[in-house]
Amino acid sequence: METYTVQAAKTQLSRILHDVEAGGEVTISRADRPVARLVPVEPVAKRRFGMMNFPVPADFDAPLSEEELSAWE
């Protein structure tokens, strides 16, 4: 793990970010005291929409019959 002062981190930010993207970790210190650590971002796992698997009928968005409509009133 490399350590940089705040001033050095400001002037070398692009190179530091390149090193972090490659998997490295960097500590930034102020007055010989660590104040921040840069680490690579973990990739976000792809999420599946919904939990249930069921068929959607072809007439899913068809208008309701009068009988069904009256049941909702």
MDAnalysis code that builds the backbone (N, CA, C; Angstrom):
import MDAnalysis as mda
import numpy as np

u = mda.Universe.empty(219, n_residues=73, atom_resindex=np.repeat(np.arange(73), 3), trajectory=True)
u.add_TopologyAttr("name", ["N", "CA", "C"] * 73)
u.add_TopologyAttr("resid", np.arange(1, 74))
u.add_TopologyAttr("resname", ["MET", "GLU", "THR", "TYR", "THR", "VAL", "GLN", "ALA", "ALA", "LYS", "THR", "GLN", "LEU", "SER", "ARG", "ILE", "LEU", "HIS", "ASP", "VAL", "GLU", "ALA", "GLY", "GLY", "GLU", "VAL", "THR", "ILE", "SER", "ARG", "ALA", "ASP", "ARG", "PRO", "VAL", "ALA", "ARG", "LEU", "VAL", "PRO", "VAL", "GLU", "PRO", "VAL", "ALA", "LYS", "ARG", "ARG", "PHE", "GLY", "MET", "MET", "ASN", "PHE", "PRO", "VAL", "PRO", "ALA", "ASP", "PHE", "ASP", "ALA", "PRO", "LEU", "SER", "GLU", "GLU", "GLU", "LEU", "SER", "ALA", "TRP", "GLU"])
u.atoms.positions = np.array([
    [0.856, -1.162, 0.000],
    [0.000, 0.000, 0.000],
    [0.907, 1.231, 0.000],
    [0.676, 2.125, -0.933],
    [1.458, 3.347, -1.017],
    [0.801, 4.445, -0.190],
    [1.618, 5.369, 0.289],
    [1.121, 6.500, 1.057],
    [1.575, 7.791, 0.395],
    [0.641, 8.733, 0.270],
    [0.913, 10.043, -0.322],
    [0.450, 11.129, 0.626],
    [1.149, 12.253, 0.578],
    [0.657, 13.424, 1.292],
    [-0.476, 14.029, 0.480],
    [-1.235, 14.924, 1.082],
    [-2.335, 15.571, 0.369],
    [-1.802, 16.306, -0.858],
    [-0.707, 17.027, -0.716],
    [-0.134, 17.784, -1.843],
    [0.295, 16.845, -2.964],
    [0.958, 15.747, -2.632],
    [1.407, 14.788, -3.652],
    [0.203, 14.133, -4.334],
    [-0.842, 13.845, -3.563],
    [-2.040, 13.235, -4.144],
    [-2.709, 14.189, -5.125],
    [-2.703, 15.491, -4.817],
    [-3.290, 16.479, -5.730],
    [-2.554, 16.509, -7.055],
    [-1.229, 16.478, -7.002],
    [-0.449, 16.612, -8.232],
    [-0.359, 15.306, -9.020],
    [-0.580, 14.167, -8.373],
    [-0.437, 12.873, -9.043],
    [-1.741, 12.078, -9.076],
    [-2.870, 12.761, -9.015],
    [-4.156, 12.069, -8.877],
    [-4.417, 11.083, -10.013],
    [-4.145, 11.474, -11.255],
    [-4.408, 10.560, -12.381],
    [-3.620, 9.267, -12.251],
    [-2.348, 9.365, -11.901],
    [-1.530, 8.165, -11.750],
    [-1.996, 7.329, -10.575],
    [-2.370, 7.987, -9.480],
    [-2.868, 7.264, -8.304],
    [-4.140, 6.504, -8.650],
    [-5.058, 7.149, -9.367],
    [-6.303, 6.470, -9.760],
    [-6.028, 5.288, -10.676],
    [-5.050, 5.420, -11.555],
    [-4.687, 4.312, -12.435],
    [-4.188, 3.125, -11.604],
    [-3.363, 3.390, -10.611],
    [-2.865, 2.332, -9.727],
    [-4.001, 1.670, -8.950],
    [-4.955, 2.468, -8.475],
    [-6.085, 1.923, -7.718],
    [-6.971, 1.080, -8.628],
    [-7.200, 1.538, -9.861],
    [-8.000, 0.750, -10.813],
    [-7.355, -0.601, -11.087],
    [-6.037, -0.657, -11.024],
    [-5.313, -1.906, -11.256],
    [-5.351, -2.825, -10.033],
    [-5.982, -2.371, -8.940],
    [-6.142, -3.223, -7.773],
    [-5.363, -2.779, -6.551],
    [-4.622, -1.701, -6.667],
    [-3.827, -1.232, -5.534],
    [-4.655, -0.441, -4.529],
    [-4.063, -0.200, -3.391],
    [-4.681, 0.635, -2.362],
    [-3.724, 1.761, -2.045],
    [-4.247, 2.947, -1.802],
    [-3.435, 4.128, -1.540],
    [-3.956, 4.807, -0.284],
    [-3.033, 5.225, 0.570],
    [-3.382, 5.989, 1.762],
    [-2.949, 7.433, 1.549],
    [-3.800, 8.369, 1.912],
    [-3.475, 9.789, 1.840],
    [-3.353, 10.299, 3.272],
    [-2.243, 10.981, 3.542],
    [-2.000, 11.431, 4.910],
    [-1.804, 12.938, 4.969],
    [-2.100, 13.482, 6.130],
    [-1.880, 14.900, 6.416],
    [-1.055, 14.952, 7.695],
    [0.111, 15.609, 7.602],
    [1.012, 15.722, 8.751],
    [1.345, 14.347, 9.340],
    [1.708, 13.416, 8.474],
    [2.091, 12.046, 8.870],
    [0.983, 11.271, 9.570],
    [-0.267, 11.714, 9.413],
    [-1.412, 10.994, 9.990],
    [-2.348, 10.571, 8.860],
    [-2.601, 9.269, 8.681],
    [-3.496, 8.818, 7.608],
    [-4.895, 9.403, 7.791],
    [-5.460, 9.938, 6.700],
    [-6.798, 10.509, 6.771],
    [-7.765, 9.883, 5.765],
    [-7.233, 9.210, 4.743],
    [-8.123, 8.599, 3.749],
    [-7.426, 7.410, 3.099],
    [-8.236, 6.488, 2.612],
    [-7.705, 5.342, 1.888],
    [-8.508, 5.178, 0.602],
    [-7.819, 5.090, -0.523],
    [-8.472, 4.843, -1.805],
    [-8.342, 3.369, -2.141],
    [-9.476, 2.732, -2.428],
    [-9.497, 1.314, -2.779],
    [-10.346, 1.145, -4.030],
    [-10.121, 0.093, -4.807],
    [-10.941, -0.123, -6.002],
    [-12.402, -0.360, -5.633],
    [-13.277, 0.082, -6.496],
    [-14.714, -0.127, -6.302],
    [-15.053, -1.553, -6.699],
    [-15.819, -2.214, -5.848],
    [-16.256, -3.575, -6.156],
    [-17.303, -3.523, -7.265],
    [-17.224, -4.401, -8.260],
    [-18.253, -4.403, -9.298],
    [-19.618, -4.758, -8.705],
    [-20.631, -4.091, -9.184],
    [-21.989, -4.319, -8.698],
    [-22.551, -5.562, -9.381],
    [-23.054, -6.480, -8.579],
    [-23.641, -7.701, -9.122],
    [-24.937, -7.365, -9.859],
    [-25.142, -8.000, -10.996],
    [-26.357, -7.781, -11.759],
    [-27.526, -8.413, -11.018],
    [-28.578, -7.613, -10.843],
    [-29.738, -8.111, -10.112],
    [-30.830, -8.537, -11.079],
    [-31.541, -9.553, -10.702],
    [-32.661, -10.037, -11.494],
    [-33.921, -9.347, -10.998],
    [-34.730, -8.867, -11.910],
    [-35.955, -8.188, -11.540],
    [-37.004, -9.210, -11.143],
    [-37.545, -9.063, -9.961],
    [-38.616, -9.949, -9.497],
    [-38.101, -11.261, -8.969],
    [-38.930, -11.922, -8.212],
    [-38.546, -13.183, -7.610],
    [-39.360, -14.355, -8.153],
    [-40.520, -14.052, -8.730],
    [-41.407, -15.126, -9.162],
    [-41.316, -15.306, -10.674],
    [-41.487, -16.522, -11.109],
    [-41.473, -16.834, -12.522],
    [-42.866, -17.351, -12.888],
    [-43.615, -16.575, -13.639],
    [-44.952, -16.997, -14.034],
    [-45.260, -16.439, -15.419],
    [-46.136, -17.125, -16.161],
    [-46.472, -16.651, -17.509],
    [-47.417, -15.453, -17.457],
    [-47.271, -14.553, -18.400],
    [-48.157, -13.404, -18.524],
    [-49.084, -13.685, -19.700],
    [-50.408, -13.694, -19.484],
    [-51.329, -14.002, -20.579],
    [-51.288, -12.924, -21.655],
    [-51.629, -13.300, -22.864],
    [-51.612, -12.376, -24.005],
    [-52.598, -11.235, -23.822],
    [-53.717, -11.480, -23.116],
    [-54.727, -10.431, -22.921],
    [-54.547, -9.705, -21.577],
    [-53.326, -9.637, -21.095],
    [-53.026, -9.031, -19.802],
    [-53.560, -7.607, -19.678],
    [-53.417, -6.823, -20.724],
    [-53.825, -5.424, -20.656],
    [-55.178, -5.156, -21.329],
    [-55.949, -6.201, -21.517],
    [-57.274, -6.028, -22.125],
    [-58.223, -5.390, -21.102],
    [-59.212, -4.623, -21.560],
    [-60.174, -4.016, -20.630],
    [-60.926, -5.088, -19.829],
    [-61.282, -4.732, -18.599],
    [-62.033, -5.656, -17.748],
    [-63.486, -5.705, -18.193],
    [-64.112, -6.843, -17.937],
    [-65.535, -6.967, -18.258],
    [-66.343, -6.136, -17.257],
    [-67.598, -5.867, -17.584],
    [-68.463, -5.084, -16.696],
    [-68.609, -5.766, -15.338],
    [-68.686, -7.096, -15.342],
    [-68.825, -7.850, -14.091],
    [-67.606, -7.642, -13.188],
    [-66.400, -7.716, -13.768],
    [-65.181, -7.511, -12.992],
    [-65.064, -6.064, -12.506],
    [-65.437, -5.121, -13.354],
    [-65.387, -3.717, -12.961],
    [-66.291, -3.427, -11.777],
    [-67.500, -4.015, -11.816],
    [-68.443, -3.756, -10.726],
    [-67.963, -4.376, -9.412],
    [-67.160, -5.443, -9.481],
    [-66.628, -6.057, -8.271],
    [-65.617, -5.140, -7.576],
    [-65.009, -4.225, -8.287],
    [-64.017, -3.296, -7.735],
    [-64.662, -2.046, -7.136],
    [-65.909, -1.842, -7.367],
    [-66.578, -0.643, -6.862],
    [-67.129, -0.825, -5.475],
])
